[in-house]
Structures are given as C-alpha cells and as structure tokens.
C-alpha cells in the first residue's frame, strides 16, 4: 500500500462494508441524499480501458507453473511439515513450538500483465481455461466457463436444499436497516445466503473444485482446503450489495478461519472475536442475470490521487452506493453463467511473504438486479500472518 493509500484510510474512514460485515462502523456510510438529488448521469463511465486488447494469447501448461511450495497444488495430499520451532515471541518473528503440523506456505501472486491480456492456463489435466486480465491494481481476472452448467446447477440446488437466510453483515445487524424506513436502495446489503460444506456439495465435487482453484491461484492445495466454506448468495429484483472489502485491515484479533468463536461464528457478532483474512476472492456466476446485477469495482486501477479524493470528506460522497453509481465504476462485470472472477483483497508482505495490508482498490459490490434472478457463489482463500503459519484452520477436517 502506498503512503497515499494509508493517508486516505486514516482513522478507518475507507473501511465501509466488509463482506458479511461492517468491518469498522462508519457513520458516513449510512448518510444518503434523496433520489432526486442523485439523478446524475448513470451511463457507463471509464470502461473503455478494460476492453480486451488484441494480444496474442499466452499458454501456460500446469507443469510449467512456478509454485512457492515444493508440491504441486493439484496434489491429493496436503503438505505436512514436521518441524519444531523454538520460541513464541511474535514480535521477533518467531512462532510457537509446533510439531508435525501443516505450515501455510508463503503466498504467491500472479502477474496480471496488462488489461485485456489473455492467458490459457491448464486448470485440469489436458483442459485449458482462458484467464483475462480486467484490472492490474488490484489484479482482477475473468475466467469464462470456469464452472460447467451442471456444476452451477449443483451448487444452486445444494443451496436451496440447505436453506437460505437473510444476508447479514460482519460486525453489524442488517435487520436493523431492513426494519427501518430508509429506501431499499440505501440499505447496504439486500440478498439471501447460505454456506455449503463438504457434506452439502459432496466429496468428489469439492475435491475437484479445490484442485481447480489451486491451479488457478497458484497456491498450495492445503491452503485452499483450509479456507472458509463456499458461500452462495441469491438476489431478486432490487437486491444489491454496496461497495465493500471482503477482508479487514486490523491486527488486534486472530484470523477468523483459525479461531473458534463458538456461537458468534457466521453471525454479526463474529467481528467481536476475530478478523477476516481473505487473501483472494473467487466469485462464480451461477446463472445469467436477465438485467442488472453486475459486479462493480469503483476503485480498480485508481491513481493515488483519485484514491485519496474518494475518501476525502467521505460523508459528502456516495460512490460506494451502487444502486446509484454502479456504472460510474472503473470496472463493471456482467454476470455470465459459469464465469469466475478472481481478485486479491490484500497485498503481499514482501518481507515475510505472507498476508499484507488490505488493498482499498479491491472495494467492490453487486449492482441492483433489475430483472430476473441472480445466483453467485464465493470461495474466499484465507491466509494467516507469518507468525500464525502453523496455527490450524478450524474449517479443515481430515477427509
């Protein structure tokens, strides 16, 4: 993160809506003017630079990828490092004594190249997928046909069978907004969701998905398997999610995927116990939305000056309200069934190789669904700080 970004985010002013959550409550996020005062031009602004350029497609076979781990991400077995590390002084960079435990490897980060660059990557043996760069700051990739129609249907049906509930916020109660008299467009999140585990999706299905994700992200398969469960979200007309971060930039609590929070887990009180450490988001479109429902990145590839401007006098701005300003975003992605969108929520700490600061340019959200229905799913790839790299994930159980 540049010094300008840090200045722009002073006093947590830039932390609006963490996924499933308000990471840090911000009164400015709740202030909106009436619809008559927001009749600004809602045409597509600034998207030409994201149009795919005429470039030769690069082909990357799986065997040619340089992984940070000594084991291929598609390996069936997680990497277990039998190590004893002396000391527990986190300030000196040492970690607690751990024997025969999984060690989260240092993070990889894919070079996005230039906007519009197309790279064919081997995500299954002998099967190539096209990875398209949509932004470089942060790196945002589009992968068409990442999921088959059958896989999309399976996720949707599994979600319906499990039952969906009103989508909540991490650290705040969305029901308070829903029960208020503020307009629907000014409610931060309007959707239903559920969480799918291995028992819901099936052993074979989830293993196949995890291996594909490991090759896509170039991360160790053990890291993929130790991340959060799959979240599925359903929208009806009027549904949306205003711009937010999927992760949190605070260090006074442990990572949620490594901390058992008992009855607080996956509730608005989750934030009292832990922080989100979601290095990567991979979002899947499970159906074709008839109209609306795009995913918008208002700050993708923003300059330092633009970033500072967006967070200056935030209470006087509304760029994060995607009901009003979806198409003013620098990147808007239309939902297409089977397509995956991947992006980085954090920078990589260059000193440790582990989780760095949250990237404010990864602010994103779901624009208003106008017509039809919209189904998406999220895979959040979690990563610890270097001192917690031996600490187990409570989402992982031996299969």
Residue, then its C-alpha position, 0 to 999 in steps of 0.5 A: x500500500x502506498x503512503x497515499x493509500x494509508x493517508x486516505x484510510x486514516x482513522x478507518x474512514x475507507x473501511x465501509x462494508x466488509x463482506x458479511x460485515x461492517x468491518x469498522x462502523x462508519x457513520x458516513x456510510x449510512x448518510x444518503x441524499x434523496x433520489x432526486x438529488x442523485x439523478x446524475x448521469x448513470x451511463x457507463x463511465x471509464x470502461x473503455x480501458x478494460x476492453x480486451x486488447x488484441x494480444x496474442x494469447x499466452x499458454x501456460x501448461x500446469x507443469x510449467x507453473x512456478x509454485x512457492x511450495x515444493x508440491x504441486x497444488x493439484x496434489x491429493x495430499x496436503x503438505x505436512x511439515x514436521x518441524x519444531x520451532x523454538x520460541x513464541x515471541x511474535x514480535x521477533x518473528x518467531x512462532x510457537x513450538x509446533x510439531x508435525x503440523x501443516x505450515x501455510x506456505x508463503x503466498x504467491x501472486x500472479x502477474x496480471x500483465x496488462x488489461x485485456x491480456x489473455x492467458x490459457x492456463x491448464x486448470x485440469x489435466x489436458x483442459x485449458x481455461x482462458x484467464x483475462x486480465x480486467x484490472x492490474x491494481x488490484x489484479x482482477x481476472x475473468x475466467x469464462x466457463x470456469x464452472x460447467x452448467x451442471x456444476x452451477x446447477x449443483x451448487x444452486x440446488x445444494x443451496x436451496x436444499x440447505x436453506x437460505x437466510x437473510x444476508x447479514x453483515x460482519x460486525x453489524x445487524x442488517x435487520x436493523x436497516x431492513x426494519x427501518x424506513x430508509x429506501x431499499x436502495x440505501x440499505x447496504x446489503x439486500x440478498x439471501x445466503x447460505x454456506x455449503x460444506x463438504x457434506x452439502x456439495x459432496x466429496x468428489x465435487x469439492x475435491x475437484x473444485x479445490x484442485x481447480x482453484x489451486x491451479x488457478x491461484x497458484x497456491x498450495x492445495x492445503x491452503x485452499x482446503x483450509x479456507x472458509x466454506x463456499x458461500x452462495x448468495x441469491x438476489x431478486x429484483x432490487x437486491x444489491x450489495x454496496x461497495x465493500x472489502x471482503x477482508x479487514x485491515x486490523x491486527x488486534x484479533x486472530x484470523x477468523x478461519x483459525x479461531x473458534x468463536x463458538x456461537x458468534x461464528x457466521x453471525x454479526x457478532x463474529x467481528x467481536x472475536x476475530x478478523x477476516x483474512x481473505x487473501x483472494x476472492x473467487x466469485x462464480x456466476x451461477x446463472x445469467x442475470x436477465x438485467x442488472x446485477x453486475x459486479x462493480x469495482x469503483x476503485x480498480x486501477x485508481x491513481x493515488x490521487x483519485x484514491x485519496x479524493x474518494x475518501x476525502x470528506x467521505x460523508x459528502x460522497x456516495x460512490x460506494x452506493x451502487x444502486x446509484x453509481x454502479x456504472x460510474x465504476x472503473x470496472x463493471x462485470x456482467x454476470x455470465x453463467x459459469x464465469x469466475x472472477x478472481x481478485x486479491x483483497x490484500x497485498x503481499x508482505x514482501x518481507x515475510x511473504x505472507x498476508x499484507x495490508x488490505x488493498x482499498x482498490x479491491x472495494x467492490x459490490x453487486x449492482x441492483x438486479x433489475x430483472x430476473x434472478x441472480x445466483x453467485x457463489x464465493x470461495x474466499x482463500x484465507x491466509x494467516x500472518x507469518x507468525x500464525x503459519x502453523x496455527x490450524x484452520x478450524x474449517x479443515x477436517x481430515x477427509 
